[in-house]
């Protein structure tokens, strides 16, 4: 109940924030004259902040008339603060945007249309083919991708060997995946769990839906699945949790913001492939990237997704300088070297060419290159409220794994939130 109350409070703040943003002006798009200061915000940990400061220092060296004031938080706290600042007409000039929130913020008139700067202060001609047009909603451009990634399976081959189980190969199914998770936990006597509980991420549900020819959200912004399909997904994950085959939810919550793969607590995890660099840096294990499970041969359901985007506030008084900062962050080769794959492999050809592909970076690049012919069209920008629904999904999945609610209750709670959120 405490979690539910906290969530409702955050949602209310977000709704108020975005409604308040609707009366904003078009930002300052006139030519800049004299020194300006830009507030620049992002989500991430201290490691990303250190990299970001290097990139900011480089930008300020080349643009001495533009001063950057940085700030960052972990993901959930970041969006709470963004909602509050937007409500107070005090959003940062430039800020990191999640694809899940793009349509919501743009529909609320909280974002500056970057098409006004395209070809001038903002250079987009070097974006990867699969990312051209990313960040566009209707006729406006409200975000620019800084990196890209795709869904993958990251795993520790040494644990597979210890358990006497063959490593995953193309063509393995979801039943194979679940059976493997259980076998590894049993073989290691629970010292290493076969995996985390994948029902905690609705991107695993999206992957399955795409493999079946469906979508998480339809083109017209509706939910792309029914209650029966969600119940099947929740039941599959709950069965693993009940059998104690996956990392207990209380342990996963306890170690946050660290991940179980970093701490050698699990054998593998489904997730965005750019996390490979973070996990590999925190463990002595030699991690690998493998194929995702699929019950539909030839349909992996994967696509190139903007790992994150950069957006500009509708309220900025320095749109040209803001666009110049974004252009620098996506195009400058030195910035590519600084970040590597921290924000996903770079979104432009110049930055990808500049990245030293060694260790986990080379693994991620080779993985994406090998999937090039299998990647399908990215989904449309999610509807207003999708970011809220993602957090709802995480919360409900946690309650389910704690055993506080049944599968039917979890499904009904989520669809109640869908009705309230997508129809509001």
Secondary structure, DSSP 8 states (H G I E B T S, - for coil): -HHHHHHHHHHHHHHHHHHHGGG------S---S-EEEEEEEE--HHHHHHHHHHHHHHHHH-TTEEEEEEEE-HHHHHHHHHHHHHTT---SEEEE-HHHHHHHHHTT-B--GGGTBTTTB--TTB-GGGTTTTEETTEE--EEEEEE-EEEEEEHHHHHHHT-----TT--HHHHHHHHHHHHHHTTTSSBS---GGG-HHHHHHHHHHTT--SB-TTS-BSS-HHHHHHHHHHHHHHHHTT-S--HHHHHHTTTS-TTTTT-BSEEEEETTHHHHHHHH-SS-EEEE----SSTT------EEEEEEEEBTT-S-HHHHHHHHHHHHH-HHHHHHHTTTTSEESBHHHHHHS---THHHHHHHHHHHHTTT---------TTHHHHHHHHHHHHHHHHHTSS-HHHHHHHHHHHHHHHH--
